[in-house]
Amino acid sequence: MEIRKMKHKFSFMLCPLTLLIHQSIYASPQINQLDTISVLGTSESKAEAGKDKMFSENQVTEYKSKKEIETYKGHSVADLLTGTTGVYSGDARNSGALDPNIRGVQGQGRIPVLVDGTEQAITVWRGFAGVSNRNYLDPFLISGVTVEKGPNLNRTLDSGAAGTIRLTTLEPDDIIKKGEKFGIEFKAETANNSIKQRGYPIPVGQDFRKLDHPEDMGLGPISAYFRTSDRYPARSHGRNKFFNDNAYRLAIATKDEHFEGLFAYAYRNKGNYFSGGKGGHNYGEGKTLDEYAKAHDFDADYYSTDDPYIPWIAIVYHPKKEVPNTSFESESYLGKATIKFNDHTKWKFGLRHSDMHYGEIMPSRLWQTSYQQGTVLQWPLANVKQTAVNTDFEYNPENNKWVNLRLGAYAVFNHAKTNTSGGSPSDIIFDDMGFNSLGTDLIAPDIKQPGEEGYEKYLIDKAEYIKQIRKIWKEYANSNDKTPNFKGVFDTKEAQAQWSKDNHYGVYVSNRFEVTPKLNFDVMSNYKWENINSENEFTKNTPLANEVCGGFGHSKPDNNIYCPGWDYHMSGERHGKRKELNVGFNFQYSPVDWLVLDAGAKYTHYKSRDDGLRKQIQDKQREEVLYPAAIRFDYRELPNITEDMIKKYNNYKNFGIKEEEFSNEFSKNNPEPERSNYNTSEEWRKYRRIWSRNRREYVNAKLIESNLSEPTYEDHHIAKSLEERNGVSGEEKVIYWERDQYGNFNLDNSPINTIFTNEKLNEEQFNPATNRTEKTIQYISANFFQLEKRNPTEEQWEKMKKAKRTAHAWAPAFGATVLVTDNIRIYARYTETKRMPSIFEDTIGYSITELHPFYDRKPEHSKNIEIGYVQDLRGLLPNARRADIRLNYFHNLTKNVFDRDVNYEMKQFDKRMLSGLEFQTRYDQGNFFADLGIVYNLKNKFCDKNSAILDRGIWDYIRNAKKPRALPECVNGGNAEGYLKHTIAPKYSITANLGIRALDERLELGTRWLYHSQVKDSRAKSLRDAGFLGSTETNRWNPVLVVDAYASYKVNENLQLELVGTNITDRYYLDPLTRSSLPAPGRTIKLGFTARF
């Protein structure tokens, strides 16, 4: 999609605007004295119904209407969730997608994002920051956001284990005025605080040897730390200019008794935003890289807080300056149609297509070195093309209590090129060894740092050195003697790119039976399947590497081409298929007017196939394949020392002493022949052999005379097991910690608990070799990062070749609601879910280096409890249109949690526990309205007794020392190298909205206040509390209050104007749950209008 000139767009936009202003001036003034609620249009009625649902459901929900979405649209797709209390999106500013977090739960399959009932999720690699579970969409097509917190048993069985995000696209009622059958809506807006992004300065597809800076191209994954030719100076000008963030949308809709239809076109083009100007001191503003390095020395004695994990991003992205890789451009089409055969039968169709280009960079590439200070890195834009189709059929005949049928189907096709591979743009993946050998006779100057003596001279010498070597490079690049660029091996590549095709399909059917007026019975089912295929430059060029080098990490003697063995396996391709069937039922029973009971269950069956693993081993024999099978323990142990052993050792020792004594005695009396006393070497060797034989006979005779027998093999073995070597005694032994049937290293069956018990480690014996009492176990060493590799067994090999998994499970759900009065109700819900592994968790590829389908798995089993109190306050506040309050408590226990372990394997862990309190209230009196939401997270604990040992990495023991102490079995967040530690939500979050309506509600003024705290209880804090220093940790953030405001004026029935300010206090802050340390947008003013005909 080409970037269009915005002046052409706005000339198109001005036509309907001019028409509307003309109509506004000459329209006849009318004053309607009608009931306030009755004059609401259909779009407004839908918004009110959505808000009412927040307090009418027996489940905590959040809702954002079309008006709220478009008012506070923000800069990023993730802003769709901004303002829903305690709900966040991971990597908000660097993904172009939603990755929702509800109640501290996030990730694959746990929170589906449904757009008009269609489901999609794409897991992408984020380097050291783990993975992101993305859901791509165009916010400009969305007219409603419903966030369901916690699971439920609905009629489509599409609820997630921790909640669901339901998005509805534009509908005819959003466009057509009340009482009309046809409508057109044109919406346009522009904002400041944005600047057009710059292109990547190094070309792709050119011979690197002919570039201005060929030395920058062959650095692989470390290029971000040394490359300078791809960086720009940060920009601060143009922040207050408009027309670098523009959007418009045209929607046409019609409806009558038998048909509804809608078509919409939406376009948005915004450049990179600028960060805020206040609060940069919380993120290192004014600090130096040396100060950063000291503060981030995690092993230092002064490390006692979480502060090192609050990144000093203001060193790189200065306040009030451009934040690169944050632009977004989208072009979308939406079509909908509904055929209404009669009042109880209708058939819906939907089609949408989006082409999105957005800024994206790997988190590991955001930082700088001193050579790059004051510059920023702008990568090429990522691109996602998405097409979705859906159809839904409803049949609910009157006077037939046995039929209330719903069925539907959908398909979502995603073609993406994301910047999520292991390399950097314009990397080369083949080296010219001839080029690399150039300039070896030149002497590079010794590096000096700024402020160091001789730094000025170093700069002069460096410039001269670079001038000379560039001359040599240029001569080589233009010569006929250079290594031929065979099949473009030396061309620069899009090494940052990951190409993927991810397709999702689904069907569902459900029916409600009204068994009696007090009992409903729902039956429902859905079936969904997906497939994924991805590749990058490294996997695409593997055949070429095999041809010219014999594979990556090799070279051939007949050419000058070398294929570096960079560690790109972490970003490798991924291929697989997954299918899932869900069947469920649910009863709703109201035995008396004040009580409602719910009970049901859900059955899930799934299958998956790892085509990537099949591809890896398709040309291999079993004996060529190795997998990490066990953990090796090397140890030294004294034998059980008996009296007989002591006697034998003493004989061995005495024999040796006497043997040496008699040998010396013979030598003293019979000196060894010397070479100088003989004429020839042959003669000397002859008499020396005679002397040696005589000495041996003398020694043997003396030993027999002393009644000493020659030690046996057993005596030698005893001595070896008792005598000290390298400071420890004992026999060298090896034992293996084997995996269990689930592929886990079960601590209960480990050598640590079965052999190296405290009793065993405290056991002592007298050692005759050292003449002292010693520990029986002298030394133990195990490295949990270096596993013993073995060939699979025949049975395992057959399972590997199939690379298939399947499982099934039932999960119950119960609920009870008590209607205390007409305005008060309390409820309690207990819901279990059995989540099967996602396609990411079942396939090998980026971020997961080992996956073994011959180990069993269990479903991720979640148990959820929710207790709530809801009250309609209009009985106490009779003048209120709406007045409600809601308070609830939630508790989630999830067993067999999927996450990545310290060896980058996908494993299951014991359990995760979450709990919290949520409060919601609203008040709407007509001229004044307000709402408040508060979430307080009480607990986020991850427990795994195996990880308490394995996360230590090394397990060493020396005699007389204490047994190595385990890490805490339960920690905050997650394990050392997993993804869950990135999902800890703020301790508490507060959202408040306040507004007034005036001039017969044609003018509306409002403000939104958003506050979130830090993560109070992190994994690092858990370890510090247990006496451990340092840990692998994710980035954190400081608390912040963000204030937004808007003014909306309805000129007439056809035209509405809007002025919106977001982050009006211009705070410099970091979004919660971010994986990329990019500051959020600073103060932004948006101007817009909506025209409806």
N, C-alpha and C positions, 0 to 999 in steps of 0.2 A: 504494500500500500504506500503510495507516494505521499509525502508531506505537502499539503496544499498551501498556497498563499492565502493567509487569513483575510486579506482585503477582498478577495473574490468571494469568500464565504459571507463576509459581513455585508457586502453589497446585496447578496441574496437575502440576508436576514432583514435588511432595512426596508424591503418592499412591504411585507406584512406589517411591520412596525409603523410605517408611514400611514398605511390604510387604517390601522387601529387608532392612531392619534386623531386622524380626521374624523372617525366615527365618534370618538370620545368627545370631541369639541362640539359636534352638532347633534349628538344624541339628546333626546328629550329627557329631562330629569324625572325620575320616578322614586317614590318613597313607599316601600312596602311595609305596612304595619301588620306583620304576620308573626306567629309564634316562632321564636328563634330557631328551634330545632327543625321545624317543618320546612324552612327555606333552605336547609342544607342540600347541596347537590349530592349526587350519588357517590362521588369520590370522597366527600366529607363524611357521608354516612358510613362508608366502608372504614374510614379511619376511626370513627367513633366506635364501631363494632369491634375493631381490633383492640382498641384501648379497653373497652369493656371486658373483653375476653381475658385480659390480664388479671381481672378480679373475679371472674365467674368460673374459671377452670380450677379443677382440683390438682393443679400442677402450676408451678411458678413459670410464668411466661413474660417475655418482654416483647413489645411491639413498636415498630417505627412505621409511620404512615408515609405515603408518597410525599406529602408536604415536608415532613421532617427530613426524609432522605434527600430531597432536592434543596432544602434550605441549608442544611449542614453537610453538603456533599463532600467537602474536603478535597484533599489532594490525591488520596490513594484509595484503592478498592477497599482496603481494610477500614476506611472511615464509615463504611456501611454499618459496622458494628459499634462505632463510637457513640456513646450515649446510652447503650444498653448496659446497665449496671453490672460490673463484675465480669463482663464478657469482653474478651480481647481477641486480637488476631496476631499470631506469631509472625515476626518479620514484616511488620506493617508497612515499612517504607521501601522495601527492596525485594518485592516478589510479584507485584501485579495481580495478587490473588487473595483469597480468604484462607486462613488456616486457624479456625476458631478454637478458642479455649473457653470452656464453661466449667466453673467450679474447680479449676486447676487440672482439668482433664483435657487432653489434646492428642491428636495423632490419628493414625490409620484406622478407619472404621469406627472410631469412638464417637465422632460427632459428624454425621453426614450433613452436607449442604445440598438442599433440594431446591432447584429452580423450576417452578411449575411441575413439581413432582419428579423431575429428571435428576439423576444422581451422577456425580463424577468426583474423582479425587485422584490427584497425581502426586506421587511422592518424589521429591527432588533432593539431590545431595547438596549440603551446605558446608562441606569440609569439616573443620574441627567443631563447627556449630551443630553438627548432627544432620537432620533432615527436616524438610518442611513438607507438610501434607496440603497441597494446594488445590483450590477450587477456583477456576478461572471464570470470570463473568464480567459483563459490562454494567456498572452501577446505573448508567443512564437509562437502562431498560427496566429497572426495578421500581415497583410501586408499593411494595409492602415487605417488611422483614418481621418474621415471628421467630423468636428464640424460645425454644422449649428447654427448660433446665431439668435435667434428669430424664430417664427413659420412660416410655409409656407403651401401652399395648393398643395402638390405634388400628384403624381399619386397613391401612396400607402396609403395616408391619415394617415401616421404614425408619422407626425411631432408633437413635444410637444409644450406646451404652451409657453415655453421660449427657445426652441431650440431642437436640436437632435444630438446625437453622433452616427455616422454610422461607423461601423468597418467591414472591409472585411478580411476574412481569406486568407490564401495562395491560389494562383491560378496557373494553369499551366504556364502562362506567367511569373510568378515570378521565375520559376525553369528552364524552357527550354530556351536555347540560341536562339537568333534570327536566323531564317532560319532552325532550327532543329525541329524534330518531337518528340524527346524523351530527357528527361533530368533527372539528379540526382543531388540533392544538399545536401551536408553534412556540417552542421555548428556546430562548437564547440567553447566554450569559458570558461574561468575561470577568477576569480577576487579575489582580496584581501579584506581586511576590513570586514571579516566575520569569525564567529566562530560557531562551531556546538552547537546547543542549548542543554541545559541539560533537563533531564526529571523532572517531578514533583516528589518531594521526598516522598510524603505521599501516600501509596497505597490506591486503591479503592477496595471496596468489602471485607474489613476485619473488624472484630469486633474492634471498636475503643478502647475498654477497654484494649486490648492487645497491643496497640501501645506504642511507647516510650513516646509520648506526648499526652495522651488522653485528657488532659485539653484544647488542642487547637481545638478540633473537634466540640464542642457544642456551638460555638460563633455566628453561623448564619451570617447575613449580616455584622456584625461588626468584623468578624474574621480577616480581612485584617489589622485592626488597632492594634491587640493584639497578633495574632499568630506569632510565631517566628520559628517554626520547618519546615516551608515550604520555607524558604528564603535561598539565596545563597550570598556569597560575590561577589561583582562586579568584573568582569575580565577585564584586560587591555592587557594581553599578547596575542600574535598571531595576532595582527592587520595587520601586513604587510605580513602575509603568504597567499599564494594562495591555491587553491583547496578545500576551504570550501564554495565556491560559484561557482558551475559548471553547465554547461548546454550544451546540444547537441540536434540536430534535423536532422532527415533524411527525405527527401522529394523526391518522385519519380513521374514524370509526363509524360504524353504523349498527343499528339494532332495531328489530321489530319483534312481532310475536313468534316468528319462525326462524329468524336468523340473527346472529351477531357476528360482526367482523371487525378486524383491526389490522392496520398496517402502520409500522413506525420505522423511521430512519433516525439514527442518532450518531452524532460525531463529536468527539472531543479531542483537543490537541493542547496539551500543557507541557511546558518545558520543565527544567529542573527548578525546584523551589529554593528559597533562601531560608536559612535557619533563623531562630529568634535571637534577640539581642540581649536578653536579661537572664541571668542564671548560668552563664557559661563557666563561672568560677566553680560550679559544682561538678564540672567535667573537665577540669584541667586548664581552663583558659589562662594564658600567661605563663604556663609551666614549660619546662624544657624536657627534651627526650631523656636526658640523664636523670632528672627528677622522676620521670615516669618509670624508668628502669628500676630505680631504687624502691619506689613505692610498690612495684609489682614483683619484687623479689619474694616469692611466696614462701621460701624456706628461711627467710630472715627471722631473727629472734623477735623483732618488733611487730611481726605480722600477727595481729590479734583481733582484727575486725574484718568485715566484708568489703571495706573500702577498696582494696586492690581490684575487686571485680566490678567496680563502677568505672568504666573505661574513660580515659581522658580524651574523649573524642574532639574536644575543643582545640586540642593541639593540631589536629588535622583539618577539621571543619570548623573554621573560625565563626563565632557569632556574627550574624547579619550577612554572611556570605553564602554563595551558591553551594548547594549540596548536590554533587553530581550523582548520576545514576538514579534519579527520582522522577524522570519524565514519564508521561503516559499519553499514548495516542490510541484511540479506538474508533472503529467504524462498525456499526451494527445495523442489522435489519431484523424486524420482528413481524411475524404474521400470525394472526389467530382467527379462528372461525368456530362458531357454535351453531349446529343445526338443532332446532327445537321441534321435534316431531309433534309433540303435544305438551301438555302441562307437566307430564311426569316422565318424559323421555327426551334426552338430549345427548348429542354427540359433539365432542370438542376436538379441535385440531390445533396444533401449534408448531411453528417453525421459527427458529432464530439462528442468526449467524453473526459472529463477531470476529473481527480481525484486530488484534491488539498488539501494539509495540510498546514496550515499557523498559525503563532503566533497571539493570540488574548487574550485580557484581558479587563475587564470592566474598564472604566475610573476612577470609584470610588475606584478601588483597587490599583491605581498607587502610592498613597501617602504613607508616613511613619509616625511612631511615634518615639520618642527618643529611644525606645527599639530596633528599627529595623535599626537605622542609619548605613549606610555603606553596606547595603544589598539590594538585588533586588529580585523580585518575578517573577518566570517563571511558567506560567500555562501550562497545557496540550494543545497540538495543536488542533485547530478547523479543521473540515474536510467538504468539499463540493464535492459531486459527481454529475456531470452534463452531461446529454446527450441531444443533440439537433439534430433534423432532419428538413430538408427543401427541398422543391421542387418548381421550377419556370418554367413557360411555356411562351414563347413569339411567337407571330405570327404576322408578319408584311409584307404582300405580296406586291410586287412591283405593281405599277399602280393601286392600290386600295386605294383611299384616305379615305375610310370609315372604314378600319380595321387597327388598330395598337393595338393588343390585348396583355395584360399581365395578368397572373393570377398565384397564388401560394398558398402554405400552409406551415405551420411550427408547430413544437412542441418542447418545452423545458421542461426537467424534472430535477428538482433540489432536491437532498436529502442531507440535511445539518445537521451537529452537530456543532453549534456555541457556543462560550463561552459567551452567552448573557442572562443567566438566573439570578435569584436573589442571588444565593449562591456562595460559593467558592468551589474549588475542595476538595474532601474528607470531606466535611461537613457531619454531621449526622443530620437527620431530626426527630429522635425520641430520647428522653432522658431516661436514666436509673436513676430513682430517688434514688435507692439504692446506686448507684455509686456516685451521687451528694451529698449524705449525709455523705460520708466518710471524715474523717479528721476534722470534726467540732470541736473536742476537742483540735485541734492544734491551736496555736495562731500565726497568720502570722505577720511578722515584719512590722512596719510602713514604708511606702514607702519613700525613700529619693532619690532626684535627684542628678546627677553628680555635684560636686562642693559644695553640701550642707553638713553642719557639720554632721558627723556620717555616711557618705555615705559608707565608707570602711567597717564599722561594719555591715551596712545594707546588703552589699553584702555577708558577711560571714553568717549572720543570715538567709538570703534568701536561700542560698545554703543548709544550714542545714534543713530548713523548707521543701524545695523541696525534699530533700533526704528522709525525713521521710514520706511525703505524697505519694511519688512514691512507697515506700515500701508497704504502705497500699493499694494503687491501684493495685499493682501487686498481692498481696495476694488475693484480692477480685476477680481479673480477673481469677485466677487459682483455685478458690474455687468452690465447688458444690452449694454454697448458693447464688451465684450471680443470678440476674434476667435472665431467659432464653432468648437467642437471637432468639425469635420467628419470623420465616419467615425472618430472617436477618434484624430485625428492627434496630439493633445497628451497622450494617455494614456502613462503609463510602460510600458516594454516589458521583456521578458526578454532584454535586449540581450546578455547573457553566454552565451545558450543556443545550442547547435548541435544541431539535430534530424537524426538520420540513421537510415537503414535499410540494414543491411549483411547480405546473405545469402550463405551459402556452401553449395555442394553438391559431392559427390564420389562416385565409384565406383572400385572397384579389383578386380583379379583377378590371381591368381598360381598357378603350379603348379611343383612340384618333381619332376624326373625323376631316379630313381636309375639312371643309365646303367650303372654297374658298382658293386661294393661300395666302390670307391675314388674314384668320380667322381659328383658330383651336378651337376645342371644346373637352374637356376631361370630361369623366364621370368615376367615380371610387367608389369603395366600399370595406370595409373590415369588418370582423367579428372576434372578439377575445374573448376568455374566459380563466379563470384561476380559480384554487382552491388552498387553503392552509389548511394544517393541521399541528399543532405543539403541542409539549408537553415537560415537563421537569420532573425532579425527584419528584417535589412536586405534580404535577397533576397525575403522574403515581402512586404515593403512597397514593393518597387520599382514595381509597377503604380500604387499610390496616390501615390507620389512623382512619377511621370510625369503623373498626373492633376492634382495640385494645384500642382506646381512646375515641371513640364517636365523632371523628372529630379533626381537628387541633385546638390547644388552649385548649384541654381538657385532662382528664385522667379518668380511671375507678378505683374504689376502690379495685377491685380484682387483680390488678397487679401493678407493679412498673414502668409502662411505661407511659411517658408523651409526648404528641405531641405538641411541642412549636407552638405558633401562630405567627410566624414571619410574617412580612408584605410582603408576597410573591405574593400577588394578582397583584402587578405591573409587574410581569414577567410571568403571567399566559399563558395558552395555547391560541391558536387562530385558529378558524376554519371558513371557509367561501367559497363562490363561487361568481364569478362576470362574467358578459357577457356584451359585448358592440358592437353595430353596428354603423358604420360610412358610410355615403353616401355623395358624393360630386360631384360638377361639377366646371369647370373652362374654361373661354374663354380667348384666346390670340388673340388680334386683332391689326393689324398694318395698319391703314388707309393711312399713308404716310410712306416714307422710314425712316424718322427720329423720328418716334413715335411708341411706343409699349404700348398697354393697356392690363391689366389683370383684370378680374373680376370673382368671383366665390363665392361659399358658401359650408358649410359643415354641415350636419345634424348628430347629435349624439343621440343615444338612448341606455340606459344601464339598467341593472338589477343586483341586488346583494342580497345575503342571508347570514345572520349571523348565521351560524350553532353553533358557540360557545355560543351565547345567548340562542338559542333554547335548547342546552344541559343543560345550567344552570337552566332553569326554567321548564324543561320537567316534573319533578316530583313534582312541586309545584302548590299550589292554588293561586289565585289572592291575597287573603288576606295575604299570606305569603311573598309577594314580595313588597319591598319598593323602591322608587326611589326619588332622590332629586328634589323636585317640586317647591320650593319657597324659598325666602329669608325673614326671620322674622325680623321685626323692633319692638323693645320694646321702648315705649316712655311714658313720663308723660306730660299731658296737662291740663292746667287750663280750667274749663268750661267757657262759656260766662257768666260772673258775672253780674247779674242784680240787681236792687234795692231790688226786692223781695228776691233774694238769700242772699243779705247782711243782710236784716231784719231777715230772717230765721236763718242765721248763728249767728247773734248777740243774738237772742233768745236762740239758742242752747248753745252758749258760756255763756250767763248770767245765764241760767238755771243751767248749770254745776257749775258755781261759787257759786250761791246761795245755790244750793243743798249741796255743800261741806260746805258752811258757816253754814247752819242750822244744818247739821249733827254734826259739831264740837261743835256748841252751845249746842245741846242736850247732847253730850258726856261730856261736861264740867260740866254741872249741874247734870248729871245722869251717873256717872262713870260705865263703863262696868264691869259686875261681874267677879271676879277673882277666879280662880280654888281653891286657898288656903282657901277660905272662906266656902267651901262646903265639906261635908263628902265623897260624891261619885261623880264620873264623870257624872253619869246620872242626878244627882240633879243639877250639875253646868250647864250642857247643857240645862236643862229645863228652868232655870232662864235666861240663856243667850238668848234663843229663845224669851222669853217674852220681854227682853230688846231690842232686835233687832226690834221686831214688834212695840214696843212703839216708838222707834226712827224713824221708817219709817212713822208712823202715824203723829208724830210731824213734820217731814220734809215736808210731803205732805200738811199738814194744813198750814204751813208757806208759801209754794210755792203758794197755792191758795190765801192766804191772800195777797201775793205780786203780784198777777195777772200774774203769770208765768205758761205757759202750758208746759206739757211734750213734748220734741222733738219727731217728727215723724221719720219714717224710711227715708223719704226724707231728713229731717234735718241732720240725721246721715250721709247720703251719701254726702250731700253738704260739711259737715265738713271734711269728709275723702278726698274729692277732693281738698280742699283748704289748709289743714294744711301740714306742712313740715314733711317729713320722709326721713331720710338719707340725709338731706341737700337740698332736692328739694321738691317742691309742685306739686300738680296736680294729676289727676286720672291716674292710670296705664292702658295703652292701648297697643294693639298689632295690627299690620297691616302687610300684606304679599305683597311682590313684586313677582308677578306671571310671569311665563314664557309666551312668545308669541307663535304663531304657529310654529315658527322655533326653539323653545327651548331656545331662548335668553332672557336675562333680559334687556328689552328695556328701556333705560333711559328715553325716552319721556313719558312712562307710569309708571314710578317708583314713589314710595312715595316721593322720593327726589325732583322730579319736579312737582308732582301733589298735594302733601300735605305739605311737608316741604319746601315751597318756601321761598325766601328771605323775601317777604312781611309777610308771616306767622311767620317766626322766629324773625322778628323785632316787631311783634305785642305785645303790653303791656297792662296790666290791673292793677287796684288797687285790692290787695288781702287783705280782712279784717282779714284773719287769721294771716298774718304776719305784717299787718299794713304798707305795702309798695307797690309801683308799681313794678310789675314783668313781665317777659316774659310769654306769654301764653304757648309756648312750653318750657318746663323746661329741658328736657333730652331726648336724642335719642341714641339708641345703635343697631347696626346691625353687624353681623359677616358674611362676604361673603364666608368664608371658611366652615361654618357649615350650610348647607341648610336644610330646613324643608323637612322631608321625608314623603311620602304618598303612599298609595296603588294606583295602576293604576285604572282608570275607566274601565268599561266593554269594551268600545270601544278601549281604549289604550291597554288593556290586549289582545285583539284579534290581534292587530297589533304586540305586543311583541311576541306572540306565532308564528306568521308567520315570523317575523324578516326579512322582505323583503323591498327593496327600488327600485324605478324605476323613471326615469326622461328622458326628451328629450329636445333638443334645436337646433336652427340654429345659425350659426356664419358666417358672410360675410368676404370677402377679396377683396381688390382692390390694383392695382398697376399701375404705369405709368413710362415709361422710355423714356428719350429724348436723342437721339444720336446727340450731339452738333456738333461733327466732327467725322471723322473716328476713332479718338483716344480718344475722350472725351465723356463721357455720365454722365448724372445725373438721379437719380431715386427717387421715393417716393413710400412707401408701407404702407398700412393700413390693418392690419390683426386682426381679433377677434378670440378668442378661447373660447369654453365653455367646461371646464374640469369637468367631472363627478367625484365623490369621488372614490378614489382608494379602493382596497380591504382592506387595512389597515385602512383607514378612515371610513369604513363601518362595521367593525367588532370589537367586544370587546375583550380585551386581554391585553398583556403587554403594558405598558405605557398609556393605556386608561382605566380608572376605571369605567366610566359610558358612556353608549351609549343607546339612546332611539329611536327606529325606528318609534315611533308614532309622532315625530316632523318632519315638512317639511324641505326640504333643497332646495337651489338654486345651479345651476352650478357655479363653480368658473369662473368668466367672466373676461377675459383678453383682453385689447385693446392695440394694439402695433402700434407704428408709427416709421418708419425708413426712413431717408433721406440720400442719399449717392452721393458722387462724385468720379468717377473713371477715370483715365487717363493712357493710354499707352504712355510711355515716349520715345519709340524707335524712334519716329519722331525727337526728340531732341537729342537722343543719338544713332546715326546710327550704332555704333560698338557693341551695346549691344545685347545679345541673348534675354534677358528679362529685362524689366524696366517698373515698374508700380507703381502707387500710388493710395491709396484709403483713403477717409475720410468720416466718416458717424456719424450721431447722432441717438440715439435711445431713445424712451420714452415708458414706459410700465405702464399702469394703470390696476390693477387687483382688481375687486370687489368680495365680498362674499368669501374672502380668508379663506381656511381651515387651522386651527391651533389648538393647545391645549390651554385650558384656565387655570385659576388659580385653578380650581377644577379638573383638569386632565380629562376634558371632551373634545371631539372633537367638536369644534364650528366653526362658520363662522363669520368673522370679516369684518368691513366696506370696507376697501380698502388698497392697497399697491401701492406705486408709486416709480418707478425706472427710472433713466435716465443716459445717459453718452455719451462720445465721444470715437471713436475708429479710430486709424490710422494704416495703413499698407503700406509698401513700400518694393520693392525688386529691386535688380540690379544684373545681371549676364552677365559678359563680356567674360566668357570662362575661363581665367586664374584666374579671381577674381570674387567672388560672395558675396553678403551680403543681409540681409533683416532685417527689423525693424518693430516691432509691439508695439503699445502703447494703453492702455485702461485707460480712466479717468472716474471714476464713479462720477457723479454729485449729485445724490440723491438716498437715500434708506429710504423711509418713510413708516411707518405703522400707520394707523389711525383707531381708533375705539372709538366712544364716550362712549360706554358702559364700555369698559376696563378702561377708564380714572377714573371711579369710582370703578369698581370691583377689579382692580389690587391693590387698597389700602388695601384690605383685611378686615380692620375694619373701620366702619364709626360711630364715636361717637361724640355727641354734648352735651354740658352743657350750661345752660342758661348764658347769658351775654358773651359767647364766639362766635367766628366767625364760620360760617358754614364751615365744613371741605372742604378743597380745593381739587379739582380734580387734578389728574395727567394730564400732557399734552395729548390732544386728539391725537396728532400725535407725534410719537417718532421714533428715528432711529432704524431700524431693525425689532423688533417684540415685542410681549407682554411678560409679566413677566415669565410665565411658558411654553411658546410655543416653537416651533421648529424653527420658522423663524429667531429669534434673533441669531441663530447659523450660518446663511447663509450670513451674511454681507461680501462682498468681499473687498479686499484691495482698498483703495482710488484710487491708480493707480498701474498699472503693466506694465513692460517693458520687451520685449524679443528681443534680437539681436543675429543674426548669422553672422559669418564672416569666409571666407575661401579662399583658393587658390588651384589651380590645376597645377601640373607640370609633367614633363616627359611624354609628350603626354597624359596627364590626367590620367596616371596610379597612380600617387601619389596625394593624397588630404589631406590637412591639414585644420582643422576648429576649431572654438571655438563658444561657446554659452554662452551668458550672460543673466541671469535671475534676475530681480529685482522686488520686491513688497514692498509696503509701509505697514504701519499699517492701521487699521480701524480708520479713523479720527473721524467719527461721529457714536458713539455707543449709545445704549439705555441709558447707565449710563450718558453719556454726555447730552442727552436730558433732563434727570431728574435733573441733576445738574444745567443746564441752567434755569430750571423752579423753582429752589430753593429747590429741594428735595435731600437728602443725601441717598446714599446706594440704591442698587437694586439687584435683581437676574440678573446675567450676565453670559456670556460665556467666555471661555478663549480667550485671545488675543495673539498677537505675535509682535515681533519687526521687523522693516524693515531689509532686508538682500539682498546682491548681491551674487549670486551663479555663479561661473564660471566653465564651462566644456570645454573640448578640446578633439580632436581626430586626429589620423593619420591613413589613409587607403592606403594600397599599393597593387596594382594589379600586382602580380608576373607574371602571364600570363592569358590566357583566362580561365584557370581552377582553379586558386588559388588566393585568396585575403586575405591579412593579415590586422589585425586591432589592434590598440592600443588606448584605450579610458580612459580618466581621468574625473571623475565627482567630483564636489565640490573640485576642485584642490587647492583652498585656505583654505580648511579644516575648514569651518565655522560651528559653533555650532548654530543651529537655529531651529525654530518651523515652520512647514508648515502652511500656511493659512487655515482657516476653519477646523482645527483639532478639534475633540471632545476628543481625548485622548492625553494627554500632553507627547508625546514621541518625543524626538529630532530626526531630520532627519539624514540620513547617513553622515558620515564624508568623507574625501577624499578616493576615491576608484579608483583603477587602474584595467582595464579589458584588457585581452589579448584574441584574438580570430582569427579564420580563417574560411573562407567559400570556400568550394570546389564544383565546378560545372562541371559535365561531359556531 
